[in-house]
Amino acid sequence: MKQRTARPPYVAAGQAADPPYALRIDPEDAGWGYSALRILHLAPGGAHTLATGDSEWIVLPLSGGCTVRVDDGIFELQGRDSVFSGVSDFAYVPRDAHAQIASGAGGRFALAGARCERRLPARYGPAPEVPVELRGAGVCSRQVNNFAAAGVFECDKLIAVEVLTPGGNWSSYPPHKHDEHRPGVESALEEIYYFEIADDGLGYHRVSPSRPGGADTLDEVRTGDAVLIPDGWHGPSIAAPGRDMYYLNVMAGPAAERQWLICDHPDHAWIRDTWPSQPVDPRLPLYPAAGPDSEENPR
């Protein structure tokens, strides 16, 4: 394996490639303790063996479908054409295992991971059971596919969701943070944002310091880019007009209880008070939920 050093917060497409991965961010790459993300490209008929080590993983199709074999289970993932076409099914792969991922037609697959302590059973996540949430209102409207949110799908440490933002809208807004352990108020979670932008478009993502010397970056993001967030106020994520934005959030932290508790930036939290008087963007959902109807949640 190639020697890897801690990377800066912004990781442009290709900068963290480690074949067969188009993107490989393990905890030692980011300089932290838990969160990981790999983007696996498989040619038609291709296969890859994942040694999970001390981490739990979710195999999430970005485009195409695959078969995941792990322990005594075989999970056939139907997948999807693209992240903008529908909710996907997925497979949970436990620590201390070897999983084979194979795809007859080929495709791209996100492997969202987290160092963990418990070894949970391998499981299949059906697309119809993924809650689809419409969050915010007006130009702050976005869609959240809560496939592995805390309280939705059991993991030991890993939290992962997908966010889709219509062109011209702001998401991850108001800016918020989760870099301190304050029971009942805020969780300490490392986070990775992985971006895809429709039609070769672009967007912008901001992280500002929550402490002296903390994370501070403003990046133009395109398909395949990632942003690492060890701390700081993150947001907004801004989609350029006419170009929808997708990002995958991968989070994990040291707390015994798996929670997503955030603190809004005090200069911007007021925006939430404007949402009840505005309609949700009529372009949402970008695609229907695979199962129960979408729910609106102004958080």
Phi and psi in degrees as a GROMACS rama.xvg file:
@    title "Ramachandran Plot"
@    xaxis  label "Phi"
@    yaxis  label "Psi"
@TYPE xy
-67.2054  146.191  LYS-2
-68.1251  132.351  GLN-3
-122.093  142.861  ARG-4
-119.899  159.693  THR-5
-58.8697  136.228  ALA-6
-98.6367  156.867  ARG-7
-68.6605  167.375  PRO-8
-57.6306  -41.4275  PRO-9
-90.1023  125.954  TYR-10
-121.62  105.877  VAL-11
-71.9252  153.6  ALA-12
-52.2483  129.878  ALA-13
93.4605  -22.0212  GLY-14
-68.6152  -28.8304  GLN-15
-114.265  30.1025  ALA-16
-72.7003  141.384  ALA-17
-151.001  82.0696  ASP-18
-44.8119  135.479  PRO-19
-85.9799  11.5143  PRO-20
-91.6455  129.581  TYR-21
-74.6718  -23.2791  ALA-22
-144.396  131.336  LEU-23
-136.468  111.363  ARG-24
-123.393  101.447  ILE-25
-97.916  165.643  ASP-26
-53.117  -39.254  PRO-27
-68.3175  -26.6562  GLU-28
-66.6643  -41.3472  ASP-29
-82.5756  -15.6297  ALA-30
78.4704  28.8614  GLY-31
-134.132  -163.633  TRP-32
-110.388  -15.6546  GLY-33
-134.523  -57.7836  TYR-34
-73.6375  142.604  SER-35
-145.095  152.478  ALA-36
-151.217  132.471  LEU-37
-129.826  141.589  ARG-38
-112.867  113.431  ILE-39
-100.898  126.536  LEU-40
-105.288  126.036  HIS-41
-119.269  129.405  LEU-42
-73.5309  162.236  ALA-43
-52.6394  129.709  PRO-44
80.6495  3.09745  GLY-45
-79.2544  157.743  GLY-46
-146.158  154.745  ALA-47
-146.941  139.111  HIS-48
-103.164  123.78  THR-49
-101.952  118.295  LEU-50
-90.9495  112.344  ALA-51
-76.2754  -23.6174  THR-52
58.7378  -131.127  GLY-53
-92.6848  18.5131  ASP-54
-124.375  150.028  SER-55
-93.7703  151.443  GLU-56
-138.734  149.874  TRP-57
-117.418  128.161  ILE-58
-93.337  114.197  VAL-59
-121.577  112.83  LEU-60
-63.9533  131.577  PRO-61
-95.5145  -40.5986  LEU-62
-150.665  132.475  SER-63
91.7776  175.623  GLY-64
-122.252  171.521  GLY-65
-159.233  168.419  CYS-66
-111.945  130.405  THR-67
-114.551  121.144  VAL-68
-111.252  123.882  ARG-69
-154.693  141.849  VAL-70
50.2122  -125.803  ASP-71
-101.622  12.3499  ASP-72
-107.698  148.948  GLY-73
-125.597  118.595  ILE-74
-114.985  118.546  PHE-75
-92.5994  110.348  GLU-76
-95.6063  117.991  LEU-77
-67.4597  -34.8981  GLN-78
68.5416  -148.297  GLY-79
-163.21  168.65  ARG-80
-71.3188  -40.95  ASP-81
-160.846  171.987  SER-82
-68.67  -14.3096  VAL-83
-97.3024  3.98458  PHE-84
-107.102  -17.4755  SER-85
170.734  169.885  GLY-86
-74.0526  144.157  VAL-87
-109.713  153.251  SER-88
-77.7943  173.827  ASP-89
-160.33  170.513  PHE-90
-131.318  137.2  ALA-91
-95.9323  129.962  TYR-92
-120.243  122.779  VAL-93
-78.7006  168.984  PRO-94
-66.0907  163.336  ARG-95
56.6853  47.3792  ASP-96
-142.583  165.735  ALA-97
-121.211  121.855  HIS-98
-115.872  136.981  ALA-99
-103.378  128.081  GLN-100
-113.499  119.146  ILE-101
-130.952  145.304  ALA-102
-139.06  117.856  SER-103
-65.4176  -41.6699  GLY-104
-94.857  -7.70176  ALA-105
84.0206  165.791  GLY-106
166.422  -174.276  GLY-107
-122.569  136.284  ARG-108
-137.16  129.819  PHE-109
-87.2883  132.5  ALA-110
-111.489  100.834  LEU-111
-93.4316  125.856  ALA-112
-135.717  165.174  GLY-113
-155.383  133.651  ALA-114
-59.4996  138.979  ARG-115
-148.368  175.467  CYS-116
-110.828  -43.2838  GLU-117
-86.256  144.734  ARG-118
-101.559  103.188  ARG-119
-89.5705  161.899  LEU-120
-70.7713  149.006  PRO-121
-63.3214  140.603  ALA-122
-148.606  159.47  ARG-123
-102.98  137.102  TYR-124
-109.561  105.288  GLY-125
-71.1083  141.316  PRO-126
-58.0352  -39.6499  ALA-127
-64.3214  -15.441  PRO-128
-94.9278  2.37813  GLU-129
-81.7929  116.252  VAL-130
-69.2482  130.71  PRO-131
-108.661  120.494  VAL-132
-112.337  135.662  GLU-133
-99.1132  114.755  LEU-134
-111.557  142.491  ARG-135
80.9409  -164.711  GLY-136
-160.441  166.002  ALA-137
55.1082  -136.426  GLY-138
-77.0652  -0.375156  VAL-139
-101.008  11.8435  CYS-140
-73.3673  139.549  SER-141
-153.798  166.985  ARG-142
-112.548  134.697  GLN-143
-122.887  121.795  VAL-144
-95.7483  102.476  ASN-145
-87.5535  59.0388  ASN-146
-68.3206  -33.9492  PHE-147
-134.374  41.1738  ALA-148
-72.0271  155.885  ALA-149
-60.1185  133.099  ALA-150
86.3345  -5.57693  GLY-151
-106.866  -50.4295  VAL-152
-133.61  129.966  PHE-153
-75.2443  127.106  GLU-154
-136.203  172.018  CYS-155
-83.6865  -51.613  ASP-156
-124.153  -29.013  LYS-157
-71.3267  134.369  LEU-158
-126.971  130.739  ILE-159
-149.223  137.354  ALA-160
-143.252  162.556  VAL-161
-112.873  141.82  GLU-162
-126.189  131.992  VAL-163
-119.831  126.016  LEU-164
-120.081  119.217  THR-165
-61.411  149.727  PRO-166
-51.1206  133.48  GLY-167
90.3779  -10.7148  GLY-168
-93.4114  162.711  ASN-169
-109.177  135.029  TRP-170
-129.81  -177.445  SER-171
49.3785  42.5088  SER-172
-138.56  133.361  TYR-173
-66.1416  155.762  PRO-174
-55.2751  142.292  PRO-175
-143.227  166.835  HIS-176
-139.907  160.306  LYS-177
-150.945  66.9401  HIS-178
-120.357  10.6241  ASP-179
-132.005  145.778  GLU-180
-91.5064  104.923  HIS-181
-130.283  98.9998  ARG-182
-49.9671  128.278  PRO-183
79.2087  -5.68745  GLY-184
-121.65  -47.4247  VAL-185
-150.62  139.455  GLU-186
-101.016  149.886  SER-187
-94.0482  106.613  ALA-188
-135.38  126.579  LEU-189
-76.1517  145.588  GLU-190
-138.818  141.721  GLU-191
-118.095  130.536  ILE-192
-103.647  127.638  TYR-193
-117.56  129.06  TYR-194
-110.203  144.389  PHE-195
-136.283  137.107  GLU-196
-120.729  132.606  ILE-197
-63.8129  143.614  ALA-198
55.318  41.8738  ASP-199
58.7407  31.2237  ASP-200
-82.0741  -167.532  GLY-201
-141.997  165.132  LEU-202
-150.149  -175.657  GLY-203
-135.103  145.774  TYR-204
-138.111  134.045  HIS-205
-118.427  136.343  ARG-206
-129.636  124.794  VAL-207
-119.739  154.072  SER-208
-67.5228  137.731  PRO-209
-104.026  -1.03828  SER-210
-156.342  157.011  ARG-211
-56.3465  129.732  PRO-212
77.9435  9.08399  GLY-213
-76.9682  179.663  GLY-214
-57.9387  135.986  ALA-215
-151.809  101.889  ASP-216
-154.269  143.611  THR-217
-128.442  117.375  LEU-218
-127.335  140.462  ASP-219
-81.4219  124.877  GLU-220
-117.024  142.724  VAL-221
-133.821  177.325  ARG-222
-57.6515  129.749  THR-223
95.1781  -9.6449  GLY-224
-79.8555  156.756  ASP-225
-138.307  154.905  ALA-226
-129.433  129.962  VAL-227
-98.8229  132.099  LEU-228
-126.81  91.4292  ILE-229
-75.5628  -26.8805  PRO-230
-164.604  178.482  ASP-231
100.359  164.32  GLY-232
-77.7594  119.322  TRP-233
-113.007  135.902  HIS-234
119.126  156.63  GLY-235
-81.1739  161.982  PRO-236
-103.947  120.625  SER-237
-114.044  123.238  ILE-238
-91.8456  129.545  ALA-239
-64.3678  146.712  ALA-240
-53.81  135.43  PRO-241
80.9828  0.87394  GLY-242
-134.262  103.793  ARG-243
-65.9829  147.49  ASP-244
-114.843  137.378  MET-245
-119.319  138.238  TYR-246
-142.33  147.157  TYR-247
-103.084  124.154  LEU-248
-100.906  125.892  ASN-249
-120.408  122.846  VAL-250
-133.665  148.362  MET-251
-164.67  157.229  ALA-252
-159.377  -176.815  GLY-253
-83.033  -13.5145  PRO-254
-63.2932  147.183  ALA-255
-66.9523  -34.897  ALA-256
-96.2725  129.076  GLU-257
-83.7129  107.116  ARG-258
-140.984  149.613  GLN-259
-112.291  96.4882  TRP-260
-119.607  123.813  LEU-261
-119.676  159.499  ILE-262
-123.189  122.54  CYS-263
-74.0949  148.673  ASP-264
-63.6125  127.674  HIS-265
-62.8225  -23.4765  PRO-266
-79.8153  -12.3237  ASP-267
-126.671  -5.39349  HIS-268
-61.2255  -23.8823  ALA-269
-58.1825  -24.0737  TRP-270
-60.1695  -29.0952  ILE-271
-61.9034  -31.9427  ARG-272
-68.1556  -18.3332  ASP-273
-86.1368  -15.2668  THR-274
-69.3054  -37.711  TRP-275
-60.122  -24.3582  PRO-276
-91.6545  2.59496  SER-277
-119.941  148.682  GLN-278
-77.9762  156.039  PRO-279
-69.4332  143.051  VAL-280
-48.7115  123.773  ASP-281
-66.044  -11.2853  PRO-282
-75.0525  -11.6299  ARG-283
-98.8348  147.747  LEU-284
-70.2905  151.337  PRO-285
-64.2506  -27.2537  LEU-286
-149.255  154.527  TYR-287
-66.3188  152.579  PRO-288
-61.1798  147.457  ALA-289
-73.9815  -22.0029  ALA-290
-124.084  -119.353  GLY-291
-60.0334  158.638  PRO-292
-58.6699  151.871  ASP-293
-63.0639  154.331  SER-294
-117.742  148.652  GLU-295
-98.498  131.568  GLU-296
-141.656  112.695  ASN-297
-71.7989  0.340373  PRO-298
